[in-house]
Amino acid sequence: MAEVKNAVIIGAGPAGMAAAIYLQRAGLAPLVLEKDTPGGLLRNANLVENYPGFTRGIRGEELAARFVEQVESLGIEVKKESAKKVKLTGDIFKTETESAELASRAVIIASGTRPRAPRIPGVEGLQGKKVFSDIVSMHIPENKENHYLVLGGGDAAFDYALNLHGRGHRATIVSRSRPQCLPLLRERAAANGIAVREGILVEQVEETVQGVVMRCRAGPRRLRLYGDAVVVAYGRTPELGMLDRALLRRVKNIESPPATEVPGLYLAGDVARGRNRQTGIAVGDGIMAAMLLEQFVASRRRKG
């Protein structure tokens, strides 16, 4: 019979890593699955200022690196694999990856979110080439000033633009309506000379020899915006595609995460928090999920 692990954690962002640290210290030896580089969307953050302990803030990449360093120092097992499907068979969870089927008593879903695809002609064919949904997936040259067109008007759009500006590039924020972001971010964008174009409806994106051109409409007026690449910040949706239908039906409308109505299954961090995406919330969720999981495994053991 295959080994039954105490816990499988899907995702190594702040929530997943916080859960793993707690469980490892509790002696439950979790297995963490992460298809990309550990750190999640935290690595996109230009400056994290809402996480206690850093009086002047800290760059997202640096904070993520510190989390990873702690995970590695504890000897936590992290596999670079994607969770393809999670199902419940009896009282055992089965998690399918590219290479194996893992059995566990409990699962923490800390898979975060995926970007909402913009319904703009031309975007799909340029994804990963000239159109991107985050900073970490881009190849950003360090010795050349590029011009990036950032689509969106929320905190993420402004944070991406400030991140790119901080790396020596030019960014223009293109928003369909009046931006809805923290006033502080708007002020910083203005102070750094980041242009904000409001009331712009993007109708098509095309590749050019130099980069990209966006065909847009501003009221009755048509215009074109040129850049080297496009970064889309149109919101995100929970990444729950790995759950089989039976489990998905039971967790879609959870009221008090990280607990769900499925015993032994927990949702932590951005995957369960809607627009309330903060590193501190994710870390707290991860620790709470781990504590609940520890109690759950102990109760199962007592029952024999």
TAVENFEN-V718856 format. One record per residue. N is the residue number from 0. RES is the residue in one letter. PSI is psi in whole degrees, -180 to 180 (999 if undefined). OMEGA is omega as a letter, one per 30 degrees, with the letter a starting at -180 (* if undefined). Layout:
BEGIN
n=N res=RES psi=PSI omega=OMEGA
n=N res=RES psi=PSI omega=OMEGA
END
This chain:
BEGIN
n=0 res=M psi=138 omega=a
n=1 res=A psi=150 omega=l
n=2 res=E psi=136 omega=l
n=3 res=V psi=113 omega=a
n=4 res=K psi=159 omega=l
n=5 res=N psi=-42 omega=a
n=6 res=A psi=135 omega=l
n=7 res=V psi=131 omega=l
n=8 res=I psi=125 omega=a
n=9 res=I psi=108 omega=a
n=10 res=G psi=133 omega=l
n=11 res=A psi=47 omega=l
n=12 res=G psi=-167 omega=a
n=13 res=P psi=-41 omega=a
n=14 res=A psi=-48 omega=a
n=15 res=G psi=-42 omega=a
n=16 res=M psi=-39 omega=l
n=17 res=A psi=-41 omega=l
n=18 res=A psi=-43 omega=a
n=19 res=A psi=-41 omega=l
n=20 res=I psi=-46 omega=l
n=21 res=Y psi=-49 omega=a
n=22 res=L psi=-36 omega=l
n=23 res=Q psi=-43 omega=l
n=24 res=R psi=-26 omega=l
n=25 res=A psi=-1 omega=l
n=26 res=G psi=19 omega=a
n=27 res=L psi=-1 omega=l
n=28 res=A psi=68 omega=a
n=29 res=P psi=157 omega=l
n=30 res=L psi=127 omega=a
n=31 res=V psi=131 omega=l
n=32 res=L psi=128 omega=l
n=33 res=E psi=118 omega=a
n=34 res=K psi=-23 omega=a
n=35 res=D psi=-159 omega=l
n=36 res=T psi=132 omega=l
n=37 res=P psi=145 omega=a
n=38 res=G psi=-26 omega=l
n=39 res=G psi=-152 omega=a
n=40 res=L psi=-12 omega=l
n=41 res=L psi=-32 omega=a
n=42 res=R psi=-15 omega=l
n=43 res=N psi=-24 omega=a
n=44 res=A psi=129 omega=l
n=45 res=N psi=-50 omega=a
n=46 res=L psi=123 omega=l
n=47 res=V psi=116 omega=a
n=48 res=E psi=-7 omega=a
n=49 res=N psi=9 omega=l
n=50 res=Y psi=118 omega=a
n=51 res=P psi=150 omega=l
n=52 res=G psi=-10 omega=a
n=53 res=F psi=96 omega=a
n=54 res=T psi=-26 omega=l
n=55 res=R psi=16 omega=a
n=56 res=G psi=174 omega=l
n=57 res=I psi=141 omega=l
n=58 res=R psi=143 omega=a
n=59 res=G psi=-42 omega=a
n=60 res=E psi=-39 omega=a
n=61 res=E psi=-42 omega=l
n=62 res=L psi=-42 omega=l
n=63 res=A psi=-41 omega=l
n=64 res=A psi=-36 omega=l
n=65 res=R psi=-40 omega=l
n=66 res=F psi=-46 omega=a
n=67 res=V psi=-41 omega=l
n=68 res=E psi=-40 omega=l
n=69 res=Q psi=-41 omega=l
n=70 res=V psi=-45 omega=a
n=71 res=E psi=-37 omega=a
n=72 res=S psi=-26 omega=a
n=73 res=L psi=-3 omega=l
n=74 res=G psi=27 omega=a
n=75 res=I psi=135 omega=a
n=76 res=E psi=119 omega=l
n=77 res=V psi=123 omega=l
n=78 res=K psi=133 omega=l
n=79 res=K psi=79 omega=a
n=80 res=E psi=157 omega=l
n=81 res=S psi=138 omega=l
n=82 res=A psi=113 omega=a
n=83 res=K psi=-39 omega=a
n=84 res=K psi=141 omega=l
n=85 res=V psi=127 omega=l
n=86 res=K psi=164 omega=a
n=87 res=L psi=122 omega=l
n=88 res=T psi=107 omega=a
n=89 res=G psi=-121 omega=l
n=90 res=D psi=20 omega=l
n=91 res=I psi=133 omega=l
n=92 res=F psi=139 omega=l
n=93 res=K psi=122 omega=l
n=94 res=T psi=115 omega=l
n=95 res=E psi=132 omega=l
n=96 res=T psi=-173 omega=l
n=97 res=E psi=-27 omega=a
n=98 res=S psi=-12 omega=a
n=99 res=A psi=171 omega=l
n=100 res=E psi=119 omega=a
n=101 res=L psi=134 omega=l
n=102 res=A psi=137 omega=l
n=103 res=S psi=158 omega=l
n=104 res=R psi=-26 omega=a
n=105 res=A psi=160 omega=a
n=106 res=V psi=137 omega=l
n=107 res=I psi=120 omega=l
n=108 res=I psi=109 omega=l
n=109 res=A psi=45 omega=a
n=110 res=S psi=-4 omega=l
n=111 res=G psi=-143 omega=a
n=112 res=T psi=164 omega=l
n=113 res=R psi=152 omega=a
n=114 res=P psi=146 omega=l
n=115 res=R psi=130 omega=a
n=116 res=A psi=126 omega=l
n=117 res=P psi=139 omega=l
n=118 res=R psi=68 omega=a
n=119 res=I psi=122 omega=l
n=120 res=P psi=135 omega=l
n=121 res=G psi=-20 omega=a
n=122 res=V psi=-47 omega=a
n=123 res=E psi=-43 omega=a
n=124 res=G psi=-14 omega=a
n=125 res=L psi=3 omega=a
n=126 res=Q psi=132 omega=l
n=127 res=G psi=-3 omega=a
n=128 res=K psi=-58 omega=l
n=129 res=K psi=-9 omega=l
n=130 res=V psi=131 omega=a
n=131 res=F psi=158 omega=a
n=132 res=S psi=0 omega=l
n=133 res=D psi=174 omega=a
n=134 res=I psi=-39 omega=a
n=135 res=V psi=-22 omega=a
n=136 res=S psi=-4 omega=a
n=137 res=M psi=149 omega=l
n=138 res=H psi=108 omega=a
n=139 res=I psi=111 omega=a
n=140 res=P psi=141 omega=a
n=141 res=E psi=-20 omega=a
n=142 res=N psi=20 omega=a
n=143 res=K psi=136 omega=l
n=144 res=E psi=116 omega=l
n=145 res=N psi=162 omega=l
n=146 res=H psi=118 omega=a
n=147 res=Y psi=134 omega=l
n=148 res=L psi=117 omega=a
n=149 res=V psi=116 omega=a
n=150 res=L psi=124 omega=l
n=151 res=G psi=166 omega=a
n=152 res=G psi=15 omega=l
n=153 res=G psi=-172 omega=a
n=154 res=D psi=-42 omega=a
n=155 res=A psi=-43 omega=a
n=156 res=A psi=-46 omega=a
n=157 res=F psi=-38 omega=l
n=158 res=D psi=-42 omega=l
n=159 res=Y psi=-45 omega=a
n=160 res=A psi=-42 omega=l
n=161 res=L psi=-37 omega=l
n=162 res=N psi=-49 omega=a
n=163 res=L psi=-41 omega=l
n=164 res=H psi=-41 omega=l
n=165 res=G psi=-19 omega=l
n=166 res=R psi=8 omega=l
n=167 res=G psi=18 omega=a
n=168 res=H psi=170 omega=l
n=169 res=R psi=139 omega=l
n=170 res=A psi=140 omega=l
n=171 res=T psi=125 omega=l
n=172 res=I psi=128 omega=a
n=173 res=V psi=113 omega=a
n=174 res=S psi=140 omega=l
n=175 res=R psi=-28 omega=a
n=176 res=S psi=-167 omega=l
n=177 res=R psi=127 omega=a
n=178 res=P psi=139 omega=l
n=179 res=Q psi=80 omega=a
n=180 res=C psi=173 omega=l
n=181 res=L psi=132 omega=l
n=182 res=P psi=-34 omega=l
n=183 res=L psi=-41 omega=a
n=184 res=L psi=-39 omega=l
n=185 res=R psi=-42 omega=l
n=186 res=E psi=-42 omega=a
n=187 res=R psi=-38 omega=l
n=188 res=A psi=-46 omega=l
n=189 res=A psi=-42 omega=a
n=190 res=A psi=-27 omega=a
n=191 res=N psi=9 omega=l
n=192 res=G psi=23 omega=l
n=193 res=I psi=121 omega=a
n=194 res=A psi=141 omega=l
n=195 res=V psi=118 omega=l
n=196 res=R psi=115 omega=a
n=197 res=E psi=157 omega=l
n=198 res=G psi=31 omega=a
n=199 res=I psi=120 omega=l
n=200 res=L psi=117 omega=l
n=201 res=V psi=124 omega=a
n=202 res=E psi=-22 omega=a
n=203 res=Q psi=147 omega=l
n=204 res=V psi=130 omega=a
n=205 res=E psi=149 omega=l
n=206 res=E psi=142 omega=l
n=207 res=T psi=176 omega=l
n=208 res=V psi=-39 omega=a
n=209 res=Q psi=-28 omega=a
n=210 res=G psi=-106 omega=a
n=211 res=V psi=156 omega=l
n=212 res=V psi=135 omega=l
n=213 res=M psi=122 omega=l
n=214 res=R psi=123 omega=a
n=215 res=C psi=168 omega=l
n=216 res=R psi=134 omega=l
n=217 res=A psi=92 omega=a
n=218 res=G psi=-130 omega=l
n=219 res=P psi=-8 omega=a
n=220 res=R psi=138 omega=l
n=221 res=R psi=145 omega=l
n=222 res=L psi=167 omega=l
n=223 res=R psi=139 omega=l
n=224 res=L psi=135 omega=a
n=225 res=Y psi=146 omega=l
n=226 res=G psi=178 omega=l
n=227 res=D psi=-29 omega=l
n=228 res=A psi=168 omega=a
n=229 res=V psi=136 omega=l
n=230 res=V psi=123 omega=a
n=231 res=V psi=126 omega=l
n=232 res=A psi=67 omega=a
n=233 res=Y psi=24 omega=l
n=234 res=G psi=170 omega=a
n=235 res=R psi=162 omega=a
n=236 res=T psi=148 omega=a
n=237 res=P psi=140 omega=l
n=238 res=E psi=92 omega=a
n=239 res=L psi=18 omega=a
n=240 res=G psi=-15 omega=a
n=241 res=M psi=-15 omega=a
n=242 res=L psi=135 omega=l
n=243 res=D psi=168 omega=a
n=244 res=R psi=-39 omega=a
n=245 res=A psi=-42 omega=l
n=246 res=L psi=-39 omega=a
n=247 res=L psi=-40 omega=l
n=248 res=R psi=-30 omega=a
n=249 res=R psi=-8 omega=a
n=250 res=V psi=-5 omega=a
n=251 res=K psi=-33 omega=a
n=252 res=N psi=49 omega=a
n=253 res=I psi=143 omega=a
n=254 res=E psi=-24 omega=a
n=255 res=S psi=68 omega=l
n=256 res=P psi=153 omega=g
n=257 res=P psi=-7 omega=l
n=258 res=A psi=148 omega=l
n=259 res=T psi=175 omega=l
n=260 res=E psi=-3 omega=l
n=261 res=V psi=112 omega=l
n=262 res=P psi=128 omega=l
n=263 res=G psi=-2 omega=l
n=264 res=L psi=128 omega=a
n=265 res=Y psi=146 omega=l
n=266 res=L psi=126 omega=a
n=267 res=A psi=139 omega=l
n=268 res=G psi=-151 omega=a
n=269 res=D psi=-29 omega=a
n=270 res=V psi=-22 omega=a
n=271 res=A psi=0 omega=a
n=272 res=R psi=12 omega=l
n=273 res=G psi=-127 omega=a
n=274 res=R psi=-4 omega=a
n=275 res=N psi=65 omega=a
n=276 res=R psi=102 omega=l
n=277 res=Q psi=146 omega=l
n=278 res=T psi=-42 omega=a
n=279 res=G psi=-40 omega=l
n=280 res=I psi=-44 omega=a
n=281 res=A psi=-44 omega=l
n=282 res=V psi=-45 omega=l
n=283 res=G psi=-43 omega=l
n=284 res=D psi=-44 omega=a
n=285 res=G psi=-44 omega=l
n=286 res=I psi=-43 omega=l
n=287 res=M psi=-43 omega=l
n=288 res=A psi=-41 omega=l
n=289 res=A psi=-40 omega=l
n=290 res=M psi=-43 omega=l
n=291 res=L psi=-40 omega=l
n=292 res=L psi=-42 omega=l
n=293 res=E psi=-44 omega=l
n=294 res=Q psi=-39 omega=l
n=295 res=F psi=-48 omega=a
n=296 res=V psi=-40 omega=l
n=297 res=A psi=-40 omega=a
n=298 res=S psi=-38 omega=l
n=299 res=R psi=-38 omega=l
n=300 res=R psi=-39 omega=a
n=301 res=R psi=-32 omega=l
n=302 res=K psi=-9 omega=l
n=303 res=G psi=999 omega=*
END
